[in-house]
């Protein structure tokens, strides 16, 4: 954002409607929520990656009264056209198709780049946006590898830009209330958090070499990743399960609940990380684990465990995804939505707060009605200086926990890590996964 526009926005955007975090959040849609915000100036948003999650994110930004989607960048021309049409239906303005997001960053009118491209693009694109003076709304995970996460944190500081990660639970009112109760000692001192994600994903099969479709710019899609031949079971979505572009279920979904656990336990960087798992269910091209357990230990005498089952959807505590804290006098459970339950040591329910239930297995829009709160927090940070709920420095920490789990699994080693920054201590085999190789000329630089 240029300086004149930044100053103008700070002077003209006047407050947002207060949201009570003391009780159950009323039902609403993103569009109805935006109407109560009220603003005299809109922040201009460019979307990067709109095939799946990015399509829902574009809808959410378009529905906000104090934001306007002005450009759509996607390597799939079909996805871009669909998104532009949807934005026009919601907001009555027609966004411009700019396939290469780097061209979109050249616009002086652009205030925000919202990134929902594949994981290998997250940090490199966000760094380019920060260097261009743009603010960034970045879908999880923060980065493809730990080195990129550190670069991204440094870029936000260097270029003085707002970068918020899309771990939306940080903004859900009843989840904030749950964390406040947890920190106030409702179950005594919490010392262990168990988190999980389950699904019934099918095999992706054995991919066959194929011609790149006419609607796809495959070279730009690969971007910073070393080039691999196109195959017919990669795009869209299955890239999650290939190490060259994706980060597996741990960073696809585990980062949400591991972030809750870290928040609740007031944990920062771990001291020890272990992980076990593999591709057990099918014999196909899927490289990342479909079954994985990550255990993290911290120097404040707490521990986190995450269980991921991509191919067996049996729930835990009655929820496909969740987090439960165990403490001295009871436990606190957060399941599939904006609510929580507190139990005593005899498993007696002592408090239940209900809220919206999300579809945790929906790959496009699991929580449409709640996304607007996180987006509004981000917009308010830019225009008013409101504290962000998930600044990139915090998003990086939670992302790193999952990355360390993957590094432990891939190296076959238990990791000793520095509690000051999460870096691996004395393990050359594991340290090779701290960064990655890049396609020449595409290396992220701050």
C-alpha positions in Angstrom: 0.0 0.0 0.0 1.4 3.4 -0.9 1.9 5.9 2.0 -0.8 8.3 0.9 -3.4 5.6 0.6 -2.4 4.1 3.9 -2.7 7.4 5.7 -6.1 8.0 4.0 -7.5 4.7 5.1 -6.4 5.2 8.7 -8.2 8.5 8.8 -11.4 7.4 7.0 -12.1 3.8 8.2 -14.0 4.4 11.4 -14.5 1.4 13.7 -16.1 -1.9 13.2 -19.1 -3.4 15.0 -18.2 -4.9 18.3 -18.4 -8.7 18.5 -19.2 -10.1 21.9 -16.9 -13.0 22.8 -18.7 -13.8 26.0 -21.3 -16.2 24.7 -22.7 -18.0 21.7 -22.1 -16.3 18.4 -25.4 -15.7 16.5 -25.8 -17.4 13.2 -25.0 -15.3 10.2 -23.5 -15.4 6.7 -20.4 -13.6 5.5 -22.5 -11.2 3.5 -24.8 -10.3 6.4 -21.8 -9.9 8.7 -20.2 -7.5 6.3 -23.2 -5.2 6.3 -22.8 -4.4 10.0 -19.2 -3.5 9.7 -19.6 -0.1 8.1 -16.6 1.6 6.5 -16.0 4.7 4.3 -13.2 3.2 2.3 -12.4 -0.3 0.9 -9.2 -2.1 0.9 -8.4 -3.5 -2.5 -7.7 -7.3 -2.6 -5.9 -9.4 -5.2 -6.6 -13.1 -5.1 -3.9 -15.7 -5.9 -5.1 -19.3 -6.3 -8.9 -19.6 -6.6 -9.7 -23.1 -7.6 -10.8 -24.5 -4.3 -10.1 -22.8 -1.0 -9.3 -19.6 -2.7 -12.7 -19.5 -4.4 -14.4 -19.5 -1.0 -11.9 -17.0 0.3 -12.6 -14.7 -2.7 -16.3 -14.9 -1.9 -15.6 -14.0 1.7 -13.5 -10.9 0.8 -16.0 -9.8 -1.8 -18.8 -9.9 0.8 -17.0 -7.5 3.1 -18.2 -4.0 3.0 -14.7 -2.6 3.6 -12.9 -4.7 1.0 -13.1 -5.1 -2.8 -11.6 -7.9 -4.9 -10.0 -6.1 -7.9 -7.9 -8.8 -9.4 -7.9 -12.6 -9.7 -4.7 -14.5 -10.4 -4.8 -18.2 -11.2 -2.8 -20.5 -13.5 -6.1 -22.3 -14.3 -8.1 -19.9 -16.6 -11.3 -21.8 -15.8 -11.0 -21.2 -12.1 -10.2 -17.5 -12.7 -13.3 -17.0 -14.9 -15.5 -18.8 -12.3 -14.2 -16.7 -9.5 -14.5 -13.4 -11.3 -18.2 -14.2 -12.1 -18.9 -15.1 -8.5 -17.3 -11.9 -7.2 -19.4 -9.9 -9.6 -22.5 -11.6 -8.3 -21.7 -10.8 -4.7 -20.1 -7.3 -4.9 -21.3 -6.0 -8.3 -17.7 -5.2 -9.4 -15.8 -7.1 -12.0 -12.3 -8.1 -11.0 -9.6 -8.2 -13.6 -8.0 -11.5 -14.6 -4.2 -11.3 -14.1 -2.9 -14.9 -14.5 0.6 -14.0 -13.1 0.1 -12.6 -9.6 3.5 -10.8 -9.9 1.8 -8.5 -12.5 -1.0 -7.8 -10.0 1.5 -6.7 -7.4 2.6 -3.9 -9.7 -0.7 -2.1 -9.2 -0.4 0.9 -6.8 -4.1 0.4 -6.0 -3.6 -3.1 -4.6 -3.5 -3.2 -0.8 -3.7 -6.9 -0.1 -2.7 -10.2 -1.7 -4.8 -13.1 -0.5 -2.8 -16.3 -1.1 -4.5 -19.7 -1.4 -2.2 -21.3 -4.0 -0.5 -24.7 -3.3 1.9 -24.9 -0.3 5.1 -24.5 -2.3 4.0 -21.0 -3.3 2.9 -19.7 0.1 6.0 -18.2 1.5 7.7 -17.2 -1.9 4.5 -15.4 -3.0 4.0 -13.7 0.4 7.6 -12.5 0.4 7.2 -11.0 -3.1 4.0 -9.3 -2.0 5.7 -7.9 1.1 8.6 -6.5 -1.0 6.0 -4.8 -3.2 4.6 -3.1 -0.1 1.4 -5.2 0.0 -0.3 -6.7 3.0 -0.9 -10.5 2.9 -3.7 -12.8 4.0 -2.0 -16.2 3.8 -3.8 -19.5 4.0 -2.1 -22.1 6.1 0.5 -23.4 6.2 2.8 -20.4 6.5 5.5 -22.1 4.4 6.6 -25.3 2.7 9.6 -25.7 4.9 11.1 -24.1 8.1 13.6 -21.9 6.3 10.9 -20.3 4.3 8.9 -19.6 7.5 11.9 -17.8 9.0 12.4 -15.8 5.8 8.7 -14.8 5.9 8.8 -13.6 9.5 11.9 -11.5 8.6 10.2 -10.1 5.5 7.2 -8.9 7.5 9.5 -7.0 9.8 11.7 -5.6 7.1 8.9 -4.3 4.9 6.6 -3.4 7.8 3.6 -5.1 6.2 0.7 -7.0 7.8 0.8 -10.7 7.2 -1.9 -12.8 8.8 -2.2 -16.6 8.5 -5.6 -18.2 7.9 -5.9 -20.3 11.0 -9.3 -18.9 11.5 -10.1 -20.5 14.9 -7.9 -17.8 16.4 -10.8 -15.4 15.7 -13.8 -17.5 16.6 -15.5 -15.9 19.7 -16.2 -19.0 21.6 -12.8 -20.4 21.0 -11.3 -17.2 22.4 -13.5 -17.6 25.4 -12.4 -21.2 25.8 -8.7 -20.1 25.8 -9.4 -17.4 28.3 -11.1 -19.9 30.7 -8.2 -22.3 30.1 -5.6 -19.7 31.0 -7.7 -18.6 34.0 -7.4 -22.1 35.4 -10.7 -23.7 34.7 -9.1 -27.1 34.6 -6.1 -26.2 36.8 -2.8 -26.2 34.9 -3.2 -27.7 31.5 -0.2 -29.9 30.7 -1.1 -32.1 27.7 -3.1 -31.5 24.6 -4.3 -34.3 22.2 -5.3 -33.2 18.7 -6.5 -35.0 15.6 -7.8 -35.0 12.1 -9.6 -37.9 10.4 -11.0 -38.5 6.9 -11.9 -41.2 4.3 -9.7 -40.1 1.4 -9.6 -42.5 -1.6 -6.5 -43.6 -3.5 -5.0 -41.2 -6.0 -3.9 -44.1 -8.2 -0.8 -44.3 -10.3 -0.5 -41.2 -12.5 0.2 -41.3 -16.2 2.3 -38.8 -18.2 0.0 -36.5 -20.0 0.0 -33.4 -22.1 -0.5 -30.2 -20.1 -4.1 -29.1 -20.4 -4.7 -26.0 -22.5 -6.3 -24.2 -19.5 -3.2 -24.6 -17.3 0.0 -22.7 -17.1 2.0 -25.6 -15.5 5.3 -23.8 -15.5 3.9 -21.0 -13.4 2.0 -23.5 -11.2 5.3 -25.1 -10.3 7.0 -21.7 -9.8 9.7 -22.1 -7.2 9.6 -25.9 -7.1 12.0 -28.0 -9.1 10.4 -29.0 -12.4 8.6 -32.3 -12.6 6.8 -33.8 -15.6 3.0 -33.3 -15.7 0.9 -36.3 -14.8 -2.8 -36.8 -14.7 -3.4 -37.3 -11.0 -1.7 -34.2 -9.7 -3.8 -31.2 -10.3 -6.0 -30.2 -8.6 -5.7 -31.1 -4.9 -3.6 -34.3 -5.0 -0.4 -32.1 -5.0 -0.9 -32.1 -1.2 0.5 -35.7 -1.1 3.7 -35.0 -3.1 6.7 -33.6 -1.2 7.8 -31.5 -4.1 4.7 -29.3 -3.8 2.8 -30.4 -0.7 3.3 -30.9 3.0 0.9 -33.8 3.8 -2.0 -33.9 6.1 -0.1 -32.5 9.1 0.2 -29.1 7.4 -3.0 -29.4 5.4 -5.2 -29.9 8.4 -3.1 -30.7 11.5 -1.8 -27.1 11.8 -5.3 -25.9 12.8 -5.6 -28.0 15.9 -1.9 -28.0 16.8 -2.2 -24.2 16.8 -5.0 -24.4 19.3 -2.9 -26.7 21.5 0.1 -24.4 21.4 -2.2 -21.5 22.2 -3.9 -23.2 25.1 -0.6 -24.6 26.6 1.2 -21.3 26.1 3.9 -23.2 24.3 6.4 -21.7 21.9 9.1 -23.8 20.3 9.6 -27.5 21.3 12.6 -29.2 22.9 11.9 -32.7 21.5 9.9 -33.9 18.5 9.1 -37.5 17.4 6.8 -38.9 14.7 5.8 -42.2 13.3 3.6 -43.2 10.4 3.5 -43.9 6.7 1.5 -44.5 3.6 -0.3 -47.6 4.8 -3.8 -47.7 3.2 -3.1 -47.8 -0.5 -0.2 -48.5 -2.9 -0.2 -45.5 -5.2 1.6 -42.2 -5.9 0.8 -40.7 -2.5 4.2 -39.9 -0.9 3.3 -38.2 2.4 1.9 -40.3 5.3 -1.8 -41.1 5.4 -1.4 -42.2 9.0 0.8 -40.2 11.4 1.4 -39.4 15.0 3.5 -36.4 16.1 4.6 -35.8 19.6 6.0 -32.5 20.8 7.6 -31.7 24.2 8.1 -28.2 25.5 10.2 -26.6 28.2 7.2 -25.4 30.2 6.5 -29.0 31.2 3.8 -29.6 28.6 3.3 -31.8 25.6 1.2 -32.0 22.4 0.2 -35.1 20.4 -1.4 -35.0 16.9 -3.0 -38.0 15.2 -3.7 -37.8 11.5 -5.7 -40.5 9.7 -6.4 -39.5 6.1 -8.0 -42.8 5.1 -10.0 -43.9 8.2 -12.5 -41.4 9.4 -13.3 -43.0 12.7 -13.9 -40.0 15.0 -12.3 -39.2 18.4 -14.5 -37.8 21.2 -17.3 -37.9 18.6 -15.5 -35.4 16.3 -13.7 -35.8 13.0 -11.3 -33.1 14.0 -10.6 -31.7 17.5 -8.4 -30.8 20.4 -8.7 -31.8 24.0 -6.7 -30.3 26.9 -5.9 -32.3 30.0 -5.2 -30.5 33.2 -4.9 -30.9 37.0 -8.6 -30.7 37.7 -10.3 -31.7 34.4 -10.3 -31.4 30.7 -11.5 -29.0 28.0 -12.6 -30.3 24.6 -12.9 -28.3 21.3 -14.5 -30.2 18.5 -15.9 -29.3 15.0 -16.8 -25.7 15.4 -17.2 -22.6 17.5 -17.9 -24.3 20.9 -16.3 -26.2 23.8 -17.1 -28.5 26.7 -15.4 -28.7 30.1 -15.3 -31.9 32.2 -14.1 -32.6 35.7 -11.8 -35.5 36.6 -14.8 -37.8 37.0 -15.8 -37.1 33.3 -18.8 -35.1 34.5 -19.7 -32.3 32.1 -19.6 -29.1 34.0 -20.0 -26.6 31.2 -21.0 -26.6 27.5 -20.8 -23.7 25.1 -22.3 -24.2 21.7 -21.8 -22.4 18.5 -21.6 -23.0 14.7 -20.7 -26.5 13.6 -18.3 -26.6 10.7 -17.8 -29.3 8.0 -14.1 -30.0 8.8 -13.8 -32.3 5.7 -15.0 -29.7 3.3 -11.9 -28.8 1.2 -13.3 -25.6 -0.1 -15.3 -23.8 2.6 -15.5 -25.6 5.9 -16.5 -22.4 7.9 -17.9 -19.8 5.6 -19.9 -18.1 8.3 -16.9 -17.7 10.6 -14.2 -16.8 8.1 -15.5 -13.2 8.0 -14.4 -12.6 11.6 -10.8 -13.5 10.9 -10.8 -11.4 7.7 -12.3 -8.4 9.5 -9.6 -8.7 12.2 -7.0 -8.6 9.4 -8.7 -5.6 7.6 -9.0 -3.8 10.9 -5.3 -4.3 11.6 -4.4 -2.6 8.3 -6.8 0.3 8.6 -6.9 0.9 12.4 -3.9 -0.8 13.9 -5.9 -3.5 15.6 -3.9 -6.4 17.0 -3.9 -9.3 14.5 -5.1 -12.6 15.9 -2.7 -14.6 13.9 0.4 -12.5 12.9 2.8 -14.4 10.7 5.3 -14.8 13.6 2.7 -16.9 15.5 1.6 -18.7 12.4 5.1 -19.7 11.7 5.5 -21.3 15.1 2.5 -23.5 14.7 3.5 -24.4 11.1 7.0 -25.2 12.3 5.6 -27.8 14.8 4.0 -29.7 12.0 7.1 -29.4 9.8 9.3 -30.7 12.6 7.0 -33.7 12.8 7.4 -34.4 9.1 11.2 -34.0 9.4 11.3 -36.5 12.3 9.2 -39.0 10.2 11.3 -38.5 7.0 14.7 -38.7 8.8 13.6 -41.5 11.1 15.0 -39.7 14.1 13.8 -38.1 17.3 14.7 -34.5 17.1 16.3 -32.4 19.8 15.3 -28.7 19.1 16.2 -25.3 20.4 13.4 -24.0 22.6 14.4 -20.4 21.5 13.7 -20.9 17.8 12.8 -24.5 17.1 15.9 -25.2 15.1 17.2 -28.8 15.0 20.3 -29.5 17.2 23.1 -31.8 16.1 21.4 -33.9 13.5 22.7 -33.4 9.9 20.4 -36.0 8.5 17.3 -34.2 9.8 18.7 -30.7 9.0 18.7 -31.5 5.2 14.9 -31.1 5.4 15.1 -27.6 7.0 15.1 -26.0 3.5 14.6 -27.2 -0.1 16.1 -27.0 -3.5 14.5 -24.4 -5.9 14.1 -24.1 -9.6 17.0 -21.9 -10.6 16.0 -18.2 -10.5 13.0 -18.8 -8.3 14.6 -18.8 -4.9 12.9 -16.6 -2.3 15.0 -13.6 -1.3 14.2 -10.9 1.2 
